[in-house]
């Protein structure tokens, strides 16, 4: 079975790892990369997406540039201490030959989904402005998309940029609220599972050997990212957050999910927090169950997922 996907991304070290999987895995038909600000500004994100595709010998994959800022709130500076100023660990990079698609990311999503109704899966691993804009352009997308897989949020784990909020949700909580409650088939792959997965140096050595010139970029950026994880979180390796979304799509048996209702806090000290009310559970008020039911990943075989990532890329 092949999965036609659009990969919405803000590359980003862990995005680069996931993009390599999307470009290589035989069960994925990568219809395009759409870019957003987040780990880097949107122009850098587009540059990196074009570069990664070219290094993989897939310069034919369309790249459409999208959101440059949140819908409502002020944009936060890119986290250069995590991903480097260039998003790829500040290693030297070759020039890019290709150019972005002339359409906006939102228009590319609308056009691609409508051309293949019922077939396309949207995999989004950055702030969710592009998906929110696509819904604004064509609200009927919720009826035509096959499924939506979101890397972001946190149900029980707590946050990684605030005490309660995961980075993608915090960067654009208003877009996240629109996307997570739109009513389309959606699975949230958040910190509850991505923090259980670790790419080790041994994994990355295999990946570098198996990916040619792209492997050099993946390994070089990994070294920068690993230093952050070692210093700030005490992990010897890195959490491959964005690759976990593709792992769920292709290896769902490695995950445990629960059905329930999501909401996103858009203002105040808890902005960006994802709230999850399990389906069928009664609370003191019905407000937490007012949104359409979705699936959220709550458990994972982290070692198996990390090994799977290395196996795919080696």
C-alpha positions, 0 to 999 in steps of 0.5 A: 500500500502506498500513501500519497502525502504532502509533508508540511515542515519547518526544517529543522534538524529532526524535520530533515531526518523525516524528509529523508524518510519521506523521500526514500520510503517505498510506501510513501508517494511524496506529492510535495513539501510545504514550508512554514516558519518555526525552527527557522524563518520561512525562506530558510525553511524553503531553502532547506526543503529544496536542498534536502530534496536535491541531495536525495536526487529528488529535485522533482518534488515540488516545494511550496512556501507558506506561512511566515508568521502566526495568525494572531500572536507575535512570532517568536524568534527561531530557536537557533540554539537548538537547530542552528541559525541555518536550521541544519546545525550551522554546517556548510551547505551546498547551493540550491539549484531549484526554485519553489513552486509559484503557488502558496503552500495553502493553495498547493495543498488545496489543489493537490487534495482536490486533484486526488480526493480521498487519497492524500494524507497531510503530515504536518510537523511544524506550526499549523498555519498552512493547514489553517490557511488551506481550510480558509481557502476551501473548507470542504477539504475536510471531506476530501483529505484521507487523513491528517497526521500532526506532530505536535502537542502534549497530553500527559508529558508537559511542554518543551517550550513552556511548562505546558506547551509543545513548540508547534502548538505554542508558535501558532495556537490559533492555527492549531485550534482551527486545525485540530478541531476541523472535523477531518480524520486526524491523529496527534503524535505528540511529546507523549511518544516522541520523548520516548524515542531516541536516535543514538550516535550508532543509529546516525552512523548507519544513516550517514553511511546509507544516505550519501551526500544527504547523509553528510548533512543529516549527520552534521546537523545531528551532531549540533542537535545532539549537543543540545539534548545532552546539555539541556535534557541529559539525553545522549542522542536526539528525539526524532520528533518529526519522523515519529509522525511517519512512523505512526503512518507506516507502523501504527502497531508500534503506538498506542492511541486513544480516541477523544476531544482536543482543544488548544489554549490560545491565550494566557500563561497556558497558551499552546497547551493541548487539552484532551478529553477521552471519548465517553468520559463524563466531566463536570461540564460538557465543554471539554467534549464539544470538539470532533473526536480524533486520535491521540498517541499516548504510548509507543515502543520507542526503541522499535521506532528509533530502530525503524528510522535507522533501518529505513535510512540505512 
